[in-house]
Amino acid sequence: MTDARPVHVIGATGRSGLALYHALKAAGRPVVPVMRSLSRWQATGMAYPARVADLCDDAGRLRAALADATSIVLTAHARHLPAVLAAAPPRARIVALGSTRIFTRWPDAHARGVMEGARAFARSGRHGVLLHPTMIYGATGEDNVQRLAALMRRLPILPLPGGGTSRIQPIWQDDVTRAILAALDHPWDGPHSLVIAGGDQLTYRDFTRHVAIAAGLRPRPVASVPGWLLMAAARIHLPGLPPIAPAEVRRLMEDKIFDITPMRTLLGLSPVPLGTGLKHTFARPG
């Protein structure tokens, strides 16, 4: 039986938000899209009524947009969690997307914002969960694997810090969406925090091979380059190459591996193999 209660999706024009919106609609579940820009929503081709509220400086409008909410999903940046918690009705359950960037040795503004949201949520006493995904790939318009493929189309050799031996555990966008759907139906008691990640743990070097094959390319040989040198080079945008920030290079120098047993147990989610997710990613337009 389909749950008749609507789900308020904040950030519905973003990649994860739009994917969730489509999944909820496909399941026949009512959705209330909430976003900052109505024109951006209309640009997606959606005719479904939406509510507009600015998470940064429009507390009154956000409160009005959420006045009838019983289930709220925040797919915008988790730094907005304090504002959402302040505006949401006391009865509303919360599911929000954070990031495993909070575990980095080099926290940046993005990671610090997630940490701030996580602290606010932990203190709130709200029923719900803050999901921390690893690197997400496969959303329409995403620029993780697509940008890597574009780089390999241009370069015969791929320079990576330390030869790309750091390990990663990327998660497919469809699995992120499934995790949110499962979290919406889970009987959370108080605020929880949960890492969601793919099932494959591999070096970044091996990850580039998987991406190349899925993109129809020959896997590129890897050159081991000092991280400091690549970070310096990243500050220079070379024509024809996709831009890469120095902070992104630095994050390639640390392992990002997590135990997904809690995800499997609490959400009943078994992530698809990386090869399957990449195959679907490169088969999709955009």
C-alpha positions, 0 to 999 in steps of 0.5 A: 500500500502506497504511503499517502503522506507527501514527502517534502523534498528540499533541493528538488532541482539538484541532482540527488533531489531530482532523482528522488523526486522522480523515484517518489513519483514513480512509486505513486507517492505524493511529493512537495518539491521545495527549491530556491529558484522556480525558474530552474524547476521549470527548466527541468520540464516539470509542471508539478507545483513547487514551493519556493524558499531560500534556505539562507535568508528566508526563514518565514517562507521556509516555515510556510513551505514546510507547514504541513510537512510530516516527512522532509528530505534535505538534499541540499547542503547539510549546512542548511540543516539548522534552518530546516530544523528551525522551520520544520513542524515538530512532528516532521521526520527528517532525512538529510544528505551529508557527506563522508567528507566530514571524516577527511584529514583536511576539512574544507568549507564543505566539510565544516558545513556538514559538521555544523549540520550534523551537530545541530541534528544530533542536538535536535532530538528529531526522529530521522537520519543524516545519511553520509554518502561517499563519492556519488556517481551516475546522476544526470549531469554529474561531473565525477566519472564524466569529468574523469572520462573527459580527462582520459580522452585528452591525456595518454597518461594519467598523473595521479598523486602517489600513483593512485594507490589511495582507496575509494568506495563510490556509490551509484546515484540510484543506490543513494536514492534507494537509501533515502527511500528506505530511510523514509520508511524506517522507524527512527527513534531520535536523530541518527547518522549513517554512512552509505557507500558502494560495495566495491573498495578499490584503489583510485588507479583501478577506479580509473580503469573501470571508468575508462572501460565503461566509457569505451576508452583504453585504460590509461597508464598511470604516472605517480606524481607528488601531490604537492606538484599536482595541487600546484598544477591544478591552479592552472586551467589548461585549455581543453582539460576539465578543471580540477581544484587543488582540494580535489587532488589532496582528497585523492591522497587519503583512503575513503573506506567505510563499513557498510554493514549498518547500511545493509542492516538498517536500510536493507540496501545492497549496493550494485557492483561498480561495473554495473553502475558505471555501465548504466551511467555511460548509457544514460544521456547527459 
